[in-house]
Every structure is written in structure tokens, then in C-alpha cells.
Amino acid sequence: MQVPARFSPELWMFLAPRNRRPEVLLPYDGTSSLGHLVESAGVPLTEVGTLLTGGRPVGPSYRPGPDEVVEVPAVRRPQAVPDCRFVLDVHLGTLARRLRLVGLDTAYRNDMDDDALVEQAGAEDRVLLTQDRGILRRRSLRYGAYVRGARPDDQLLDVLDRFQPPLAPWTRCTACNGGLAPVGKAEVEASLEPGTRRSYDEFARCLACGRIYWRGAHSGSLAAVVDRALHAVSGL
């Protein structure tokens, strides 16, 4: 038995090359859910919008009949989530630092396995960002998203386009995700290198790990990242 399925072109990247066409016939055992059928084709349900059969919306647990044509749209952007808080897998460390740079609550550790990531995402109501399709198919995962792009700058723009989160640049520690607060130069002077002490007067300190920040030699490139992010979210 086969079920005709029409996948949105935005989802073709997940399909086998032979299935990247307007309509594909998917093998079907007659008892599995529509959600299982879609994921067996390679498309995580986190990337799918409202499923349709015969033009009417159905849920992932629906069982299609032999004559029904299934339409599989991509998730609508911007995607509404309860809170734009994220947790990233171990391969997206640079993206994590960029998300923190623009003020987004972003959990990241480079030693977390898949089970721990899914558990943290659920316990803290975070969206799990990854390029691992397998982890996105976990039944226990509440919110997840496949990150498009090979370059961190492109990945950042993809996340911003998908969720349109409110930004607060320069308010988070890029190392640990803690909040930053202004601090007087006299309070941190003893911890500064002589050149930094001479050249800069405005500082911030992480309330969690104590790391000290100032607009140094790399501030221009970081400011460019922030400007692109603000432009992407504002649409101006």
C-alpha cells in the first residue's frame, strides 16, 4: 500500500533525492500514524506545520486511508513558542555564543549527550536547536528546531527568522549565559592587563561567573553581528 504525499519544497532537504518532487508515493502499512509516515520519509515533525488530508487539518496520530493525499507543509515562520529560550547541541558552540551576544537565554555545554539535551529542554522549557535529525525525532522532545546553514552567521539568521525573538544585545555572558551588569573600573582594575587598564573605562561583569567585559579590539566584528541580528528581527 502507498500513500501520496506532497511535501513543501522547504522540506525537500530532508527527503531522499528520489523523493524530491511535487508528489511522492510513500510505503504505508495501513496502521501506522501519519506522523510516523512523515518521519519515516526523513522529515522530523518539528519542521512540519499543520498536516492536511483532503484539504482538512489532521493531527500526527491520524491514520490516512488508501485514497487520501497527504499535504505536508513546513512549519510557519515566525514560529510561536512559549518562551524563546534555547539549548544547543555540542556541535553549535559558535552559534550559542552569538545567541548570547544578542541577549538570548542560551544553554550550551560541549559535553552533553542527546539524552541530557532532551531532558534539559523539557525541564527548562527550552527549544532544542540542532542539525541532528535523529534527536528531533525523540518522542519526549517538546520543542526542537533544525538549524539551517553551515556558517554560524547563517545559522544565527535562520534562528532569528524562525522565532523572531526579542533581542537585548550585550546583556549576557557569551561564556556562561549569565546576565551582565555595569561595574566601575575601580572594582575590576586589579584584574585588568596594563594595556586594557590604560585604554578602556567602561566595563561589565557577569553576575554568574565574574567574567569582565569591555569594548575591546574585537568589538567591531561583534557589533557587526549584533547589527545584522537587529536588522533581521526588525525587518528594516
C-alpha positions in Angstrom: 0.0 0.0 0.0 1.2 3.5 -0.8 0.1 7.0 0.3 0.6 10.0 -2.0 2.3 12.8 -0.1 3.1 16.4 -1.2 5.9 17.9 0.8 6.6 21.6 0.9 9.7 22.4 -1.1 11.3 23.8 2.1 11.2 20.2 3.4 12.8 18.6 0.4 16.3 18.9 2.0 15.2 16.1 4.4 14.0 13.7 1.7 16.0 11.2 -0.2 16.9 12.6 -3.6 14.5 10.3 -5.4 11.6 11.8 -3.4 12.3 15.5 -4.1 9.4 16.1 -6.4 5.9 17.6 -6.1 4.3 14.3 -5.1 5.8 11.1 -3.8 4.3 7.8 -3.0 5.3 6.6 0.5 5.1 3.0 1.5 2.4 2.5 4.1 1.4 -0.5 6.3 -2.2 0.8 6.8 -1.8 1.0 10.6 1.0 3.5 11.4 0.2 7.1 12.2 0.6 9.9 9.7 3.4 11.3 12.0 5.3 8.1 11.7 4.8 8.1 8.0 6.2 11.6 7.6 9.2 10.9 9.8 9.9 7.6 8.0 10.4 9.7 4.9 13.2 11.6 6.8 11.3 14.7 7.9 11.2 15.5 11.6 7.8 16.6 12.9 9.5 19.6 14.5 9.9 21.0 10.9 6.3 20.4 9.9 3.3 22.7 10.1 -0.4 21.6 10.2 -0.8 18.3 8.3 -3.7 18.1 5.7 -5.6 15.3 4.1 -8.3 16.3 1.6 -7.7 19.9 2.5 -8.7 19.4 6.1 -6.2 19.6 9.1 -5.4 16.4 10.9 -3.0 15.5 13.8 0.1 13.4 13.6 -1.8 10.5 15.2 -4.2 10.3 12.2 -4.2 7.2 10.1 -4.6 8.0 6.4 -6.8 5.9 4.1 -5.6 4.5 0.8 -7.1 7.2 -1.4 -6.1 10.2 0.7 -3.5 12.6 -0.5 -1.4 14.0 2.4 0.0 17.5 2.3 3.0 18.2 4.5 3.7 21.9 4.8 6.8 23.4 6.5 6.4 24.9 10.0 5.1 28.5 9.7 7.5 31.3 10.4 7.7 33.0 12.8 7.0 30.0 15.0 5.3 30.7 18.3 6.9 29.1 21.3 6.1 29.7 25.0 9.4 31.4 25.6 12.4 32.0 23.3 14.9 30.1 25.4 17.2 27.7 23.8 19.6 24.7 24.4 22.1 23.8 21.7 23.8 20.5 20.9 27.6 20.1 21.2 28.2 21.0 17.5 26.8 24.5 17.7 29.1 26.2 20.2 29.8 29.3 18.0 26.1 29.8 17.4 25.5 29.6 21.1 27.9 32.4 21.7 26.2 34.5 19.0 22.8 33.9 20.5 24.1 35.0 23.9 25.7 38.1 22.3 22.3 39.3 21.2 20.8 38.6 24.6 19.0 35.3 24.1 18.9 32.8 27.0 21.0 30.0 25.6 22.1 26.9 27.4 25.2 25.1 26.0 27.8 22.7 27.2 30.2 20.8 25.0 29.8 17.5 26.9 26.1 16.9 26.8 24.8 13.8 25.2 21.4 13.5 23.4 19.5 12.2 26.4 20.7 15.0 28.6 19.9 17.6 26.0 16.3 16.4 25.6 15.9 16.2 29.4 17.2 19.8 29.8 15.0 21.1 27.0 11.9 19.6 28.7 12.8 20.5 32.2 13.5 24.2 31.4 11.0 24.7 28.5 13.8 25.3 26.0 13.8 24.9 22.3 16.5 22.3 21.3 18.5 23.6 18.4 20.4 21.0 16.4 21.4 19.8 13.0 20.9 16.2 14.1 17.7 14.9 12.6 17.7 11.8 14.9 17.4 13.8 18.1 14.5 15.8 16.7 12.5 12.6 16.3 12.6 11.8 20.0 9.1 11.3 21.3 10.0 13.1 24.6 11.2 16.2 22.9 8.6 19.0 23.3 10.2 21.8 21.2 13.0 21.4 18.7 14.3 23.0 15.5 16.6 22.0 12.8 19.2 24.8 12.2 19.8 25.6 8.6 23.2 26.8 7.3 26.8 25.8 7.6 28.2 29.1 8.8 27.4 30.5 12.3 26.3 33.8 10.8 23.8 32.0 8.5 22.7 29.8 11.4 22.0 32.8 13.6 19.9 34.4 10.9 17.9 31.2 10.5 17.1 31.0 14.2 16.1 34.7 14.3 13.9 34.3 11.2 12.2 31.2 12.6 11.4 32.6 16.1 11.6 36.4 15.8 12.7 36.6 19.4 13.1 40.0 21.3 16.8 40.9 21.4 18.8 42.5 24.2 22.4 42.8 22.9 25.4 43.0 25.2 23.4 41.8 28.2 24.6 38.2 28.5 27.9 36.5 29.2 28.9 34.7 26.0 30.9 32.2 28.1 28.3 31.0 30.6 24.9 32.7 29.7 24.8 34.7 32.9 23.5 38.3 33.0 25.9 41.2 32.7 25.8 44.3 34.9 27.9 47.5 34.6 30.8 47.7 37.0 33.1 50.6 38.0 36.6 50.5 36.7 38.0 50.7 40.2 36.2 47.5 41.2 37.9 45.5 38.4 41.1 47.4 37.9 43.3 44.8 39.7 42.1 42.1 37.3 43.0 44.0 34.1 46.1 43.9 31.9 48.0 47.1 31.9 47.1 47.9 28.3 43.4 47.4 29.0 43.6 49.5 32.1 45.1 52.3 30.2 42.8 52.1 27.1 39.3 51.5 28.5 37.0 52.9 31.1 33.6 51.2 30.7 33.2 47.6 31.9 30.6 45.0 32.7 30.8 41.9 34.8 29.0 38.6 34.6 26.8 38.1 37.7 27.2 34.3 37.4 30.9 33.6 36.6 32.5 37.0 37.2 34.0 37.4 33.8 34.8 41.0 32.9 33.8 42.6 29.5 34.7 45.7 27.7 34.6 47.0 24.1 38.0 45.9 23.0 39.8 45.1 19.8 37.1 42.6 18.6 34.1 44.9 19.4 33.8 46.0 15.7 33.2 42.4 14.4 30.9 41.7 17.3 29.0 44.9 16.7 28.5 43.8 13.1 27.0 40.5 14.3 24.6 42.5 16.5 23.7 44.9 13.8 22.8 42.1 11.4 20.7 40.4 14.0 18.8 43.6 14.9 18.2 44.2 11.2 16.9 40.6 10.7 14.4 40.8 13.5 13.2 44.4 12.8 12.9 43.8 9.1 14.1 47.3 8.4 
